[in-house]
Amino acid sequence: MPRNGKLVRITVALAAAGLTAALAVVASVGTAGARSTGTLKGAGSTLIAPALAVWQPMYSGDSLQYSAIGSGGGIQAISHRTVDFGASDAPLTKSQGNGCNGCVQIPWALTATSPVVNIPGVAAHQLKLTGTVLANIYLGTITKWNDPAIKSLNKGLKLPNLSITPVHRSDGSGDTYVFTNYLSKVSKSWKTKVGNATTVSWPTGIGGKGNAGVAAAVSANSGSIGYVSIFYVIQNHLDLARLKNASGNYELPTIASIEASAQLVKTGRIAANNKISITNPPKSKKYANAYPLATFTYVIVPRTSPKAAELKAFITWALGSKAQSSIKKYVFAPMPDSVAKAAKKTLATLHS
């Protein structure tokens, strides 16, 4: 993995300009007859940005413009109606829902966020971690890579006497929501002292803006650990750690392990507001290979919008098999039928 402190250039129509710049996906109007002359503007999650970059040239409807400013920024943008849609990996809180004045959240992609490390002498996929150890690293109670708690999980792996630098998101982040949601389920200390939200008071570590900022900080700092969505692992050649699930297996984020976690979604039992959590599936044969940090990500739209028809058309297309298959290369798993059905039911309520 890169150790020179420079952010590896993110391709596929994404631009990265240092740690503080927002990623942007901007679509221009296509050739005559190929697109309408309208534009749908969105902002928010950096996790979904790679998917939108893939979808943009494929979609034959309105032109798409998207600014990857983080889930918190996306929620604010749609609440203030400065964009046509927001994107968040965290479901709206009650206050955010009230502040959005009639917005609905629609799940439209399924992927994972994952711990990545920069440890000299330790290659990708070698390090094993549990949720408890991960929580204690971010609580600041485990501070060295050769700590007995880490060594006991990694017999035979040479771990250096090197300080750990935890890297977290500095902006309001759906990845942070997913990460802290998981830690709150596996660690009572974390739940009590820090909790679960898109923004928390981190006990220790350094911050990076967006997935790109965290990826850059991990690349630049020997001994660091961070959490990013899979596209940024691929593009930045980061080293994934294996994460122990409740069934006792150390898993990596793959289409199969993410789909295993998504089995937590029961047909007919999806909440009316589409809020879904699939972190830390319980111990069972059914979830034996489940990845414990899998997540749905949401598009947030006003129920009443002058662009309701255009939003319906685009989101319906994004939920379709062609769009979903196109992003599997970045480890987005296909949406379960029950979730897609619930999404379309909510989508049908949009009107101008």
Residue pairs with C-beta under 8 A, 6 or more apart in sequence:
1 118
1 124
1 219
1 236
1 237
1 238
1 239
2 8
2 219
2 236
2 237
3 118
3 219
3 220
3 222
4 219
4 220
5 216
5 219
5 220
6 216
6 219
6 220
7 16
7 18
7 19
7 212
7 215
7 216
7 219
7 236
8 215
8 219
8 235
8 236
8 237
9 16
10 16
10 23
10 212
10 232
10 235
10 236
11 235
12 50
12 53
12 54
13 25
13 53
13 56
13 57
14 23
14 24
14 25
14 49
14 50
14 53
14 68
15 21
15 23
15 24
16 23
16 212
19 208
19 209
19 212
19 213
19 216
19 217
20 209
20 213
22 67
22 68
22 69
22 73
22 209
22 210
23 46
23 49
23 67
23 68
23 210
23 212
24 66
24 67
24 68
25 49
25 52
25 53
25 56
25 64
25 65
25 66
25 67
25 68
26 65
26 66
27 39
27 56
27 57
27 63
27 64
27 65
28 63
29 35
29 37
29 39
29 63
30 60
30 63
34 60
35 60
35 61
35 62
35 63
36 61
36 62
36 63
36 310
37 63
38 62
38 63
38 307
38 310
39 62
39 63
39 64
39 65
40 62
40 63
40 64
40 65
40 84
40 85
40 307
40 310
40 311
40 314
41 65
41 66
41 83
41 84
41 85
42 52
42 64
42 65
42 66
42 67
42 74
42 83
42 84
42 85
42 86
42 87
42 299
43 66
43 67
43 68
43 69
43 73
43 74
43 77
43 78
43 82
43 83
43 86
43 87
44 68
44 69
44 70
44 71
44 73
44 74
44 75
44 77
44 78
44 86
44 87
44 88
44 300
45 68
45 70
45 71
45 74
45 87
45 88
45 89
45 174
45 297
46 68
46 69
46 70
46 173
46 175
46 210
46 211
46 212
46 229
46 232
47 71
47 89
47 111
47 113
47 174
47 175
47 211
47 229
47 231
47 297
48 68
48 87
48 89
48 108
48 109
48 297
49 66
49 68
49 231
50 231
50 327
50 330
51 109
51 327
51 330
51 332
52 64
52 66
52 87
54 326
54 327
54 330
55 64
55 318
55 323
55 326
55 327
56 64
56 66
58 322
58 323
58 326
59 314
59 317
59 323
61 310
61 313
61 314
61 317
62 310
62 313
62 314
64 314
66 87
67 77
67 83
68 210
69 77
69 171
69 210
70 169
70 171
70 172
70 173
70 174
70 209
70 210
71 87
71 88
71 89
71 90
71 172
71 173
71 174
71 175
71 177
71 198
72 88
72 171
72 172
72 173
72 198
72 199
73 171
73 172
74 83
74 86
74 87
74 88
74 300
75 86
75 88
75 92
75 96
75 100
75 172
75 300
77 83
77 86
78 85
78 86
78 100
78 103
78 300
78 301
78 302
79 86
79 96
79 99
79 100
79 101
79 103
81 302
84 301
84 305
84 307
84 310
84 311
85 299
85 300
85 301
85 311
85 315
86 103
86 299
86 300
86 301
87 297
87 298
87 299
87 300
88 105
88 174
88 198
88 297
88 298
88 300
89 113
89 173
89 174
89 175
89 177
89 178
89 295
89 296
89 297
89 298
90 173
90 174
90 177
90 178
90 198
91 105
91 273
91 274
91 275
91 276
91 298
92 100
92 103
92 105
92 273
92 300
97 103
97 273
100 300
100 302
101 302
102 302
102 303
102 304
103 300
103 301
103 302
103 303
104 273
104 274
104 300
104 301
104 302
104 303
104 346
104 349
104 350
105 273
105 274
105 275
105 298
105 299
105 300
105 346
106 274
106 298
106 299
106 300
106 301
106 315
106 343
106 346
106 347
107 274
107 276
107 296
107 297
107 298
107 335
107 339
107 342
107 343
108 297
108 298
108 299
108 315
108 318
108 319
108 335
108 343
109 296
109 297
109 318
109 324
109 327
109 332
109 335
110 258
110 259
110 262
110 294
110 295
110 296
110 297
110 332
110 333
110 334
110 335
110 336
110 339
111 229
111 230
111 253
111 258
111 294
111 295
111 297
111 330
111 331
111 332
111 333
112 229
112 230
112 253
112 257
112 258
112 261
112 291
112 293
112 294
112 295
112 331
113 175
113 178
113 179
113 227
113 228
113 229
113 293
113 295
114 227
114 228
114 229
114 230
114 233
114 240
114 241
114 243
114 252
114 253
114 293
115 129
115 134
115 225
115 226
115 227
115 240
115 241
115 243
115 293
116 215
116 218
116 225
116 226
116 227
116 228
116 233
116 238
116 239
116 240
116 241
117 127
117 218
117 224
117 225
117 239
117 241
118 218
118 219
118 221
118 222
118 223
118 224
118 225
118 238
118 239
119 127
119 145
119 159
119 160
119 162
119 222
119 223
119 239
120 160
120 162
120 222
120 223
121 158
121 160
122 157
122 158
122 159
122 239
123 239
124 238
124 239
124 240
125 239
125 240
125 241
125 242
125 252
126 154
126 157
127 154
127 157
127 239
127 241
127 242
128 153
128 154
128 241
128 242
128 244
128 250
129 150
129 153
129 241
129 242
129 243
129 244
130 153
130 186
130 243
130 244
131 182
131 183
131 185
131 186
131 187
131 243
131 244
131 280
131 292
132 186
132 187
133 142
133 149
133 150
133 153
134 183
134 186
134 243
135 183
135 186
135 187
135 189
135 190
136 142
136 149
136 187
136 189
137 164
137 166
137 225
138 166
138 168
138 183
138 190
138 194
138 202
138 203
138 204
138 205
139 187
139 189
139 190
139 193
139 194
139 203
139 204
140 166
140 203
140 204
140 205
142 149
142 150
142 164
143 163
143 164
144 161
144 162
144 163
144 164
145 159
145 160
145 161
145 162
145 163
145 164
145 223
146 159
146 160
146 161
146 162
150 159
151 159
153 244
160 223
162 222
162 223
163 223
164 223
164 224
164 225
165 205
165 206
165 221
165 223
165 224
165 225
166 202
166 204
166 205
166 206
166 224
166 225
166 226
167 205
167 206
167 207
167 208
167 214
167 217
167 218
167 221
167 224
167 225
167 226
168 176
168 202
168 205
168 206
168 207
168 208
168 214
168 226
168 227
169 175
169 176
169 207
169 208
169 209
169 210
169 213
169 214
170 207
170 208
170 209
170 213
171 199
171 209
171 210
172 198
172 199
173 198
173 199
173 210
174 198
174 295
174 297
175 211
175 227
175 228
175 229
176 197
176 198
176 199
176 200
176 227
177 196
177 197
177 198
178 279
178 293
178 295
179 227
179 293
180 190
180 194
180 195
180 196
180 197
180 200
181 196
181 277
181 279
182 279
182 280
182 292
182 293
183 190
183 191
183 194
183 196
184 190
184 191
184 194
184 195
184 196
185 191
185 279
185 280
186 280
193 203
194 200
194 201
194 202
194 203
206 217
206 221
207 213
207 217
208 214
208 215
208 216
208 217
208 226
211 228
211 229
211 231
211 232
212 232
214 226
214 227
214 228
214 232
215 226
215 228
215 232
215 233
215 235
215 236
215 238
216 236
217 224
217 226
218 224
218 225
218 226
218 228
218 238
219 236
219 238
225 241
227 293
228 236
228 238
230 253
230 330
230 331
231 330
231 331
232 238
233 240
234 330
234 331
240 252
240 253
242 250
242 251
242 252
243 250
243 251
243 252
243 291
243 292
243 293
244 250
244 251
244 292
245 251
245 280
245 281
245 287
245 288
245 289
245 290
245 291
245 292
246 280
246 281
246 282
246 283
246 287
246 290
246 292
247 283
247 284
247 285
247 287
247 288
247 289
247 290
248 283
249 288
249 289
251 257
251 289
251 290
251 291
251 292
252 291
253 291
253 293
253 294
253 331
254 291
254 331
255 328
255 331
255 333
256 289
257 289
257 290
257 291
257 294
258 291
258 294
258 331
258 333
259 333
259 334
259 336
260 281
260 286
260 287
260 288
260 289
260 290
260 291
261 278
261 279
261 281
261 287
261 290
261 291
261 292
261 294
262 278
262 294
262 296
262 333
262 336
262 339
263 281
263 286
263 287
263 290
264 277
264 278
264 281
264 287
265 276
265 278
265 336
265 338
265 339
266 338
267 338
268 338
270 276
270 338
270 339
270 342
274 298
274 342
274 343
274 346
276 296
276 339
278 294
278 295
278 296
279 292
279 293
279 294
279 295
280 292
281 287
281 290
281 292
294 333
296 339
299 315
299 318
301 311
301 315
301 350
302 350
303 349
303 350
303 351
304 350
304 351
304 352
305 311
305 350
305 352
306 352
307 352
308 350
308 351
308 352
309 352
311 350
312 347
312 348
312 350
315 343
315 347
316 344
316 347
317 323
318 324
319 335
319 340
319 343
319 344
321 334
324 332
324 334
324 335
325 334
328 334
335 343
